[in-house]
Amino acid sequence: VQPPLLAGQRVLVTAGPTFEAIDPVRGITNHSSGKMGFAIARAAREAGAEVTLVAGPVHLRTPRGVRRVDVQSAQQMFDAVMAEVASATVFVAAAAVADWRPAQPAERKLKKDGSGQPPALTFVENPDILATVAALPRARSGELYCVGFAAESHDLLAHAQAKRARKGVPLLVGNIGPATFGRDDNALLLVDEREVVELPPAPKIALARQLVAEIARRLRGV
Ligand code: C5P
């Protein structure tokens, strides 16, 4: 019998949105459901990998056999990934990380002051988790295989190819179709240095299993 596809691999996955605090009761987030990342974690585990899932705020059950670390903000996700990545052999960044966060979250709930003037929010950029991991020596040497995602509204192939280069990752996965957030189905476009592979519309768990097989093939160098 063949060993499972990802036997001996340690896979680290990010999933879901992040939540960036404005004050103790408010914040900024996005519509990511985490379903694609959770499906990838489940599929990687089924394929024999040891899997750690760093999850933003989502309403999903932890896939069986997967170790889960819950976070809220992009900075917390960054810290959790950096704490885990040294032992990983594959990193899949499926999270929809906020690009910016309020520069100075208020310590107390912001109140209307009667002036009719809304508060002004100023933002700072969050760290790019994927680009930081992809620049690590273990990633550059190929010991750690990095996979990024792209959600685009148009020109997916061109954006996916550009994002692959910008992030410095061997494999970039584009979400085909603008409205995949929260849905159970998706379609994917895989872009690496050699080829473009289209995975047609299917349930996210089926796509996750195909993606895992594509990653395993590339790990074997075929
Ligand atoms: O730059 P953009 O957000 O479009 O890139 C998307 C890819 O980068 C996804 O794989 C996402 O998980 C990852 N990313 C990240 N940290 C960020 C922003 C994006 O890991 N701060």
Boltz pocket constraint, residues with backbone or C-beta under 6 A from the ligand:
constraints:
  - pocket:
      binder: B
      contacts: [[A, 14], [A, 74], [A, 93], [A, 94], [A, 95], [A, 96], [A, 97], [A, 98], [A, 99], [A, 126], [A, 127], [A, 128], [A, 129], [A, 130], [A, 131], [A, 147], [A, 148], [A, 149], [A, 150], [A, 151], [A, 163]]
      max_distance: 6.0
